Amino acid sequence: MRSDPMVAVIMAAGRSQRFGRGDKRLATLPDGDTLLAATLAHTAAAVSRVRVVLRAGDDPAALGVACDTPIIRARRADNGLGASLADAFAALMHDPELADCRVAAVVLADMPFVRPETMQALQREASSSRIVRPRHGEHIGHPVCFGRDVWPELSTLDGDQGGRSLIHRHSSRYREVSVDDPGIHADIDTPADIVRS
């Protein structure tokens, strides 16, 4: 067993207003998978413990999430990504099944093309005291791995600001990992992005 086990936290509580009509999480990719299902499958291929963050009123089954997948409810999701992250990390810190967990990888649900090898490379560099992020060429991307030492600060976020301010505040803890994976900055914001994928 790893000394710093990881949990992957799939952030799927946003409203995705740029996508237009319909629920972006159920958008069909060229291979026939839905966006959320693809992200969940690719993540679970690399990390054994996964949590999916949904809005308070979401039906996991209707979103194609298996009944045995642990769900975190982001009750303040309408306040923005920061509020959803705060709800998620508050839940992680109080989850008895994650008492030995030292790292959380924040995975965005609209980024289904991150390779499992990338998750594994991040996991090798992650620890309870580090913040680790992938880089492909000149561009940084997602997921971002947060060591347990900074989870309490993440649980205080609000509004639409994600973890960027925390990364700046803890620059000495921050590491970048070079990966051969353009999927780390390939997100689906509009239906046109699916056509191009």
N, C-alpha and C positions, 0 to 999 in steps of 0.2 A: 504494500500500500504506500502511496506517495505520502511524504511528510507534509505536503501542502495541498490537500485535495481541493478540487475546484468545483464550483457550481456554475452553470451557465444560466443567465437570466435573460430570457427573450422578452424584449419590450414590445408589446403588441396592444397597448392601450390608447394609442393616439387616434385622432379623428381623421387624419389623412385628407385634409380639405383640398389639397392640390390635385388629388387623384380624380375628383369629379364624383359622379354618381356611383352608387354601389359601395360595398365594403372592400377596400383594397386588400384586406387580408385573405379574401376569397377570390381574388383575381387569378385567372388561370395562366400559368406559364407555358411556354412552347412544349415542354415535355408532358403537360397534362396535370401536373401538380398545382395546387393552389400556393400562393405566395407564403402564407404562414406555415402550411404543411411542409414545404420545401425547406424553409429555414429551420424548422423544428427537426426534420430528418437529418439535415447536414450537421446540425449542432449535436444531436444525440449520437451521431456516428463517431464523434470525437470526445464527448464528455458524458460520463455516465449519469451525472446528476443535473437535471434541468428543471427550471421553474419558468412558467409562462405567465407574464403579467398582462392581465386583462382589465377592462373597465368593469365597474360594479355590476352593470346589467347584462354583460355578455354571457351568451350560452356557449360554453366550450365545445359541446358536441356539434352545434351548428357551424362552428368554425373549423371543424375537423380535428379537434384536439382529443386525443384518446382519453378515455375516462380515468385511466390510472396516472395521467400526467398531473403533477402538482401545480396548482394555480395560485397566483397571488393577485388579489384584487386591489387595483389602484383606485381608491375611492375618490381621490382628488385629481383624477386624470384630466378633467376639463381645465385645470389650472396650468397644464403644460408638462413637458417632459421632466423638468426638475421635480415637480410634485409627484409624478409617477415613480421616478427613481427613489425619492424619499420614502414613499409607501413601500416600495419593493425592498429597500435595504432595512427598513424597520422590521419587516416581516422576516427577512433572512436572519437578522440578529437574534430573533426570538424563536427560530425554528429548531426544535431539539434534534431533528434529523441532520442538521447542518452544524452541530456543535463542534465538530472536528474540521470544518471547512475553513480554509484560510484565504481563499481567493474566489472572487465572483467575476465572471466574464460577462459584461453587458453586451448583449447581442441585439441588434436592431432587427425587428421582424421583417422589414422591407429590404433586407440585404441577404437574399437566399443563395448567393454564389460564393460565399466564403468557403474555402476548402477545409476539410477536416485536418489536413496537415498543418494549416495555419493555426488552428486552435491548439493543436498539439505543440507547435513551436512556442506559442505564447505561454502555454502551461509550463513548459520547461524553464522559462525565464521568470515566471511569476513567483511571488512569495507574499507572506502576510504584510510585509513592509513596503512592497513595491506597487507602482502603477505601471502597467505594461501595455504598449500599443503597437500594432503592426505598421510597417512602412513598405510600400511598393514603389520603387523608383524614387521620385521626388515627393510622393504624396503619402501622408499618414491616413489611416483609416480605422475601421472597426473590425472586430470587437475591441473594447478596452477592458483590461483586467485590473480590478481594484483589490489590493490586499486588505485583509480584515482590519488592519490598523486604521484605515480611513472610512470604514463603513459607518461609524457614528456620524461623521460629517456629511456623508451622502444622505443619511436619513433626515437631515435638516434642510435639504434643498427645497425650493419652491419655485413657482412660475415656470417659464419656458427654458431657463438656463440649465443645461445638463452638467456634466462633470468637468467642463473645461476650466472653470475658475478654481476648482480643487486641484487640477493638474498643475496650474500655474503656482498655486500656493505651496505645493509639495514638489517642486522641480527636482529636488535632490533625490526623491524616491522614483522619479520617472525614468523609464527605459523604453527605447524603441527597438523592435525586432524586424530586421529585413526579411521579407518573404517574397516568393515568386507567385503572387496571387493578386491579380487585378480585381478580384471579387471583394477585396477589403474596402474599395470605394465605389462599388457598383450598387447603388440603391435604386429602388423602384419608386419614383415619385408620381409619375403620370402613366396612363395607358401606353403612351408612345415608348416609354422606357422598356415595357415588356416586349414590344415589337423589335426593339433594337437588341434585346438580350440574347 
